[in-house]
Each structure stands twice: as C-alpha cells, then as structure tokens.
Amino acid sequence: MISPCNQSIDANLLADIVSVSKSTLLSWEKNGKITPVYNALGEKKYLLEQLADFAPIQAMLNSKWEAEAQIKPVRDFSSIELFAGAGGLAIGLEQAGFKALALNELDKHACDTLRKNRPHWNVVQGDVCGIDFTPFKGIDFLSGGFPCQAFSYAGNQLGFEDTRGTLFFEFARAIKECQPRVFLGENVRGLLEHDNGKTIAAIKSVIADLGYTLIEPHVLKAIFYKVPQKRERLMLVGIRNDLLPNAVFNWPSPYKRIFTLKDALQSGELYPNNAPISEGQKYPKRKAEILKLVPQGGYWRDLPDDLQREYMQGSYFLGGGKTGMARRLAWNAPSLTLTCSPAQKQTERCHPEEDRPLTVREYARIQTFPDAWHFSGPVTSQYKQIGNAVPVNLALAMGRSLIALLNSIEAENAV
C-alpha cells in the first residue's frame, strides 16, 4: 500500500492522482512546483507529504473515510438494479445497507453467478425491454450501468420518447414507472464526450422531464476508494424533485492510501491471504517467450527492436503508443484498467513475475470481489463478467454516500 503520510510514488501514479500528463509533471519540476527525490536504485520519486497543495492529495491526507464507514441506513432502503452483471455494484450496495428487491441481467452466466452467490436475491433474467417495473413503484432507490449508445437527434433537446430504442430509454422508463426517491446511473468516463457531448445533454434533458434533479455528473477514480486499479467510472445521481429541498448529498471521500497490485494479490490490508489458485488463460509458447523479456511495468517498446517488429507486425509502423500491447503489470503500482480478456494482444494484463495472464481469481481481487464470490460459466465468460463489473469497494463507497442521502431525506420527512 502507498500511504500519503510517509511514502513516495512514481511519476505514473502522481499523474493519475492529479490528472495530468507526465510531460506536465516535468514542466512543474522545471519551474519548481514539485521536487523529485531519488531512491537507492536511482529511481525518481515524489513524496506525497510534499504535495499537499494538490486537492486530491489533500483530500487523502484529510480523509473522512473512517467517519463515512460508520454510515448506516436509518431503516431498510429498498432497491432494484438494472444491467446487474456479475454483481460488483450489487455487492457494494448490499454492504452499504441497501435491500435489493430485484436485479435484472440478460447474460445467462452472469445470472447464474448472482443466483449461485445470493440464492435469496430475486434475479430477473431477460431483456430489460420486456420487464414491467410498475410493481416496484415507490421503491427508495434504483441503479444500473446502462450501455452508452448514440441517439438520433431530431432537435436540440430530446424528450423521453426520443431516446426509444436505446438502453438508456429502458433505464429512464424504469425510473418513470418506479418513481424511486433516488437513482444512480454509472457509465464509462467517455459518456461525457460521447457524440460531442450531445448524449449527456440528452440524458440530462430526459432526467429533468422525468421530474428529477441530476447532481452534476462526477467521475470517480477507483484508486481513491481502496481499489488497486486505475479505473474510472462516471456517476449520475438523481433526486426526485419533491424531495430535493431536504436532500443532502456528498460524494464519497477518498481513502488515505493508494493500493497496488501487491496489495491485491498478496496478504495485507485488502485481503488476509494470498490470491487463491484458480483457472486462467495461457499464452502460446512463442508469445510467452517474448513476454518473458518484458520488465515489470513495461510493454512492447521495452523489447529488442527485432522482437518489437515480430510481435507488433504491421502495427509497428503505425502511430500511437499502444501501451496495452505486451504489457506486464508491476507489483508496486495499481493495475491498469481490467478488460474482458487479459490475454488479447491489444489488452495484455501479464502477471508481474510469471509469464502468463492474470487468473480469474487475480482478476476478481483487482476488482475487489470477495474471495467467496464465485463466477459461473466458461473461463472466457468469467473474465468478461469481472472485467465489466464496477469494483466492489468503489460501489461500497458510493453506496454509503447514497445511504447518507436517503437518511437526510428520511429525517426531514419524519418531522
């Protein structure tokens, strides 16, 4: 783990924390804004205690995480979830205190995963388009990670019906039929820029038409929430207009430390033991031979030129860094964002020491799933389920903020 009180970090992690490029860090060094130090190996580092002027690091130093961990629901808050996948968001919301009345998911193997781990959950398998949500009218909370799709624009502003045919329409329809007090939509960061900003503008318009106020969308970096992975998720929180005057919402505070791949796969604060042995994909013989030469944290450009050409083939001559290709993770840094396959050429996630892709359980650890959470279906499906999930600890942090929001509404309504 990396503690802001007494630890140093490298340029890659500092750039991730403060959301700038490494070239910007170099310019800051030149003008004296930051001062690097060098360890015994001659590696350049930055002491976090000297970076307290940066808001994200200041937030870590003054973390309210421990206080927020004590947030409990004042009563049972009912919820339903759409596009539930393998349960990453659902587990975190459950740990925060929500009581799920139903979870909808189309994928058979993901549904089997949910049922296997939570036999008491009401898992509704099937296309969301065919589900009637009116029986859930009056629930407290609705959530879901709807896939991002382009809309057809007839004018400057879209109404609810204009989004028909997209999965956002189904998410909005569920809100309309259920009338929850609060909802959470989660998505990729790219939704903010999708279709030159038209998509998020249309979403805001529809949410307003439904009678809800949308908190300004916020991107949460998983590394701040006890997740050893450089993953980002866009969060959309909506509050029903009649409840808005008394509603108090705060985004979750960051944890005081940044966790690394070592924290995920070996015993420590995140897990009491090393990652369990499990199934995993394998590399072909020649690919393993080439990846053996890639150092920790390295990728294809760290290979000798002749092997670069052999491995990259025609891509060798194309532009762009292609930093995911022949990529080996490092023990002392958070994992790169997990994809649906750790062995594909474009999205390598090679073990830091062994010449193999990460296993299923290692994947699950990086997404902070409990070791007792088992995945159904073939290995390829298990990787996909895990790679598509919301990290559990991120969901828990977000869930506590949502419980606090509902608590504030409940307190005023009880007066």
N, C-alpha and C positions, 0 to 999 in steps of 0.2 A: 504494500500500500504506500501511497505517497501522501504525506501529511504536510499541510501548508506551514506548520509551525517550525519544522526543523529539517525539511527535505529540499532537495533540488530536483529540477526537471529539465528535460532537454528542449530544444527549440521546437520540435514537432508538437509536443504536448502543450507548451506555452502558447503556440499559435492556435491550437484547438481551443484552449481555455478562453483566450481573449479575442478569438475570431478574427485573426489577421493572418497574412501570409508570412512565410519565413523571410522573404525579402523585406517586408515591413519591419520585422524584428531587427534585421541588420541595419536598417536606416536608423532605428531607435538606438542601437548601440553606438552608432557614429555620432549622434547628437547628444549622447549621454543620458537618454531617458531610461535605459536599462543597462545594467553592468553584468557581464557574464563572469563566471568563475570556472576554474578548470580542476577536475578531479585528478587522482593519482595516475590515471591512464591517459591524461591529456584531453579528456572529453569535455566539451563546452557544456556548461550547465547554468541554470539560473536559480537563485534562492528565492523561494516564494515569499519568505518574510520580508524581502526587499522589494516586493512587487505589490504591496498593499494598496497602492494608489489605483490599481486596476479594479473596477467594480466587481467582476466575477470572483477575483481572489479575495477581495474584502468581504464579499458575501460568505465565502468559505470560512474565513477567519472568524466571522461573527455569526456563524451558522445557528439557526433556530431549529435545527433538525430534531434535537432531543425533545424540545418542547412540543413540536408538531407530532412526534411519535406517540405522545400521550393523548392525542385527539381520539375520542370515541363517539359513536353516534348516540344522541340523546334518546333515540328509540330505533326500532328496526326500520331502515330505509329500503323500500322495495325497488328492484331494478330489473331491466331487461337489456340484453346485449344483442346487437346485430353483427354479422360477419365475425363471429367469435373465434374462428381459427382453432388453434390448439390450446387456447386458454390463458395466454400471457396476461392480457388485460384483465380477464375474469378473476384470475388468482389474486392479483394485486388489489382489485376492488373488493374481493371477498376478505382479504386480510385487513383492509381498511375498515370493514364493517358492513358492507352492502349485502343484502339478501336477494339473490337472483331468483326471479320468478320464471325466467325463460332465457335461453341462449339459442340463437339461430345461426346455423352454418350449413353451407352447401356441400362442402367436401366430406365424403364418406369417412375417410381415415381420420380427419380431424374430429368429426363427431364421435367416432369410436374412442379417440383419445379422451375427449371430455367425459364420456359415459364411464370409461374404464376408471378414471381417477375420481370422479364425483358422481357415483350412481344416483344420488338424490337430486342432482340437477335436472331440470326439465329442458333437455336438449331437443330443439325442434329442427330436424334435418330437412333441408329442401331449399328451393329457390325462394328468396325473400319476397319476390314479386307475388307469390301465391299465399302470403300469410296475412290474415286479418288481425290487426293489432287492437281493435276496439275493445276486446275483453280485458285489456290491460289499462284501460282509461283510468287516470287518477294515480298512476304509479308515481313514485318520487323521482326516479332517475332513469334515463335511457342513454346507452352508449353504443359506439360502434366505429370501426375504421372502414368507412366506405371507400372503395377504389376510386381513384381520380379519373374522370372522363371529361372530354370536351363537350360543350353544349352547342346547339345550333342557335345563333343569335338572330332573332327577328327584330330586335330593337336595342336600345341602350340598357334597358333594365328587364330582367326576366322575372316572371312570376312563377309560382309553384308548378302550374301545368306545363310551362315551357321547358322544364327540366325532365319531363316524362321520357322514359327510355334510358335514363342513366340510373346508376345505383344510388347516387345522391338523392334522386327523386324518391326512391324507396325509403331512404333514411328520413327524409323530410315527411313522407307520408306516415311513417311510424310516429314521428313527433306529433303530427296533426291528429292522428287517431288516438294516441295515448295521452296527450297533453301532460307530459311529465313536468314536474316543478323545475328540473334542471336537466340538461343533456350535455354529453361530451362526445364530440366527433374528433377522431385522431386520424392523421394522414402524414404523408411524406412532406418534407420541407418544401419540395418543388411545387406543391399546390399553390403557394403564394405567387409564383411567377408563371404558373401554368396558363397557356394561351394568352400571354402578355398581360396577366392579371385579370382577364375577363372572368375566368372561372371563379376565383374567390369573390369577385364583385357580385356575380350572380348568386353565389351561395349566401352572401350577406343579405342580398335583397330578398331572397326566399325566406330566410330565417326571420327577417323583420315582418314579412307578410303573414307569417305563422303566429305572430304575437309574442315573439321572443326578442330579448336584447342579447346580442353577442358581445361577450368580452373581447377586446381586441386580440385577435389570434396571436399565439405565442409559440415560439419554437423552443422546446426543451432539449438540452443536450444530456444524453443518458449518463455521461461520465460524472455529472454532478450529483447523481442520485444512487450511488452505490452500485453502479453498473460498469463492469470493466470493459467497456466497448464504446468506440467513437460512433455512436448512433444518434440521430436527431429525429424528433417527431414533432409535428405541428399539432397543437391542441386547440380545439374550438369549444369554448364553454358558453352555453346559452342559458339564460334565466327567463322564466315566464314573466311577462310584463307586470302582471298584477302582484307579483311577489318581489319585484325589483326594489321598491323603496326601502325594504328592511334587509336586503341581502348584502352580505359582506363576503367578498372573495379575495383571496390572496394566492398567488402562485406559490408552489412549494419551495422551501428554502433548500439550498444545496447542502450536501453532506460536507463535513470538514476535511475529507480526504478524497483523493482520486485513487481508484483501484486499478490494478494492472492484470495482465493475463496470468501472472504468477498467483495473484490472489484468487483468480477464478479456478485454476486447475490444481492448486496445491492447498493444503490445510492452512487455515488462518482465520481472519475475522469474518470473511464471507461464508466459508464452509469449514466444518470441523475436521474434514478429512480430504484426502486427495480425490480427484475425479474418478468415479468408478470406471472400470474397464467396460467397454461396450463395442458394438459394431461400428464400422466406418468404411468409407470408400478407400480404394487403393489407387496408387499411381501405376501406370505401365512402367516396365523396367527402365526404359531409356529416360522417361520423364523423372523418375526417382533419382537416376544417376546425375541428371542435370541440376535438379533442385538441391541435391546434396552439397553443391558448391555455392549455394546462395547463403550469405550470412544472416544472422538474426536481424530482423527488421529490414532486410534487403529485398531486392526484386531483380528482374531480368537484366537491368543495366549494371548490376554488380557481377555479372558473369563475364568470362573472357569473350572477346569480340566474336570469335568463331562460333561459340555456343549461343551467343545472342542471336546470331544470324540463323543458326539451326533451329532454335526454339521459336523465334518470332516469325521466321519465314518472310512472307511479303509484308507483314506489319512492321518489320524492322525499318523499312524505308518511309513509313508514314509518320505524320506529326503526332504530337501528344505524348505525354509521359507513360501512359498505360501502366500506372503504378500497381495495378492489381495483378499483373501477369507475373508468374513465377515468384509470387510474394510469400515470404516467410515471416511469420509473426515474431515478436520479441517478448521475452518474459517481463521486461521492466517497463512496458508500455501497455495501455489498453489495446484490446483487439481492434482491428479495423471493423467496420460495419459488416455483420454476417450477411451472407447472401443465401440463396436457396440451394446452392451446391458449393462445397469447399474445394472441389477438385476440377471445376471447369477452368479452362485456360484463361478466361478473362477475369475470373474472380477467385484466384488461388487463396486459400487460407491454410498454409502449411504450418504444421507444428513447429515450435521454435527450435527444437533439437532433433526430433526424429523426422525422417524423410517420408512423411505421409500427411494426408489431410487430417484435419481435426475430426475426432469421432463424434458420434451422436451425443454422447453424454458431455463431452467437452463443449460442443455447440450449445447444449442446454445450460451448462454452467455459465457461459459467457452471456447468455440471455437471462441469467439469474433464476432459472426454473429450479424448484426443489429437486433434489436427487430422487425423491419418491414419486415424482411426476413422470409417468411412463407414456411413451408415444406409440401409437398403433400404426400398422401398415408397413410397406416395404421401406428400406433404409432411405431411398430417394424421397419418399413422401415425408419421412420423419425429419430429414434435413429441411425440406420445404416448409413444413409446419413450424419448425423452430425459427428458421430464417425470416419468416413473415410475421413473427409474433412481436408484440410490444414487450420489452423487457419487464419482468415481473416487478423488480424493485422500482422502476420508473412508474409503473402503474400504481404501486402502493403509495408512492409519494404524492402522485396526482390524486389518488383516491382519498387520502387524508384531507387534502385541500377541499375536495368536493363534499366530504362529510362535514367539515367545518362550515362550509357554505350552507348546507341544508340545516345544520344546527342553528345557524343565525336566523334563517327563515322560520324555523320551528319556534324559536324563542319568542319572536315578535308575534307570531300567530297565537301563541299560548296566552299572551297578555289580555 
